[in-house]
Amino acid sequence: MSAVLKLCQERYDAQLPPEVSESDELNDWLEHSAEQLVCSVDITWKRRHGQPRVVTFDQYCTYLQGILNQRQITDSNPAAGVRKNKEVPRDFYATEEIWSAVYAVATSELRDAMDLAYLTGQRPADALSMREADAVNEFLQVAQGKTSKKLRIRLTAAGVLNDLGALVERLIEQRRSRGVRSPYLIVTEDGRQVTKPRLRLRFDDARDRAIATAREKGDGILAASIRQFQFRDIRPKAASEIVKPTR
């Protein structure tokens, strides 16, 4: 019996391992997408619960140029002289009806973020990075992350708090009443900083609920318009609606 078992063991040990498929869907997609970008084709991709996103050929060239600059590669630049595709600027205006539909079902911290982004007219990341210490001498000091430009936005008009000043004052009082340790103006009810991922989740959730409400009321046109609304649309909305004070 032992001889038989030994023979079986030898045959088992001599077997080749099963063939491993070299097909990797993720790697195949990445390689194909990279080839498409090199050939001036924009790439569209989508996460499970997110909106479709696009990486354009122009963005690819810009990112490649940035990497080459960081590595101080100036000779034989593959991005030099490349004819880029003409990008179509985003053309969407969030009407009061769209704004109100999302605002009505938003969490308190999302409402604060929407108000602050609107009244300052700044990018989402810049609005989230504003701190209590930035409110100095009737001005809100802003350091733009994308351009590194520094601004001062007035919080008063004729010695009286304007809408932004009243909002900043409320956010500061809110921080103190909650015993918040985080230095940022936009925080959750339990005192956590609202980061970009947290903002995205809260905005997407509010937008989905606003869409559902519009559909329940039989307003498919409003639902479709709300679907297009993105947080970044608040900045152009502010630029077109808020009258800048004269100096």
Protein Blocks (a to p, Z undefined) as FASTA:
>chain_A
ZZmmmmmmmmmmmpccddddfbdfklmmmmmmmmmmmnopacddddfklccddddfklmm
mmmmmmmmmnopaghpakgopacdddddddddddfklmmmmmmmpcfklmmmmmmmmmno
pafklmmmpcfklpgghiacdddfklopacdddfbeehiacfklmmmmmmmmmmmmnopa
bfbfbdcfkopacdfklmmmmmmmmmmmmmmmmmmnopaklmmmmmmpcfklmmmmmmmm
mccddZZ
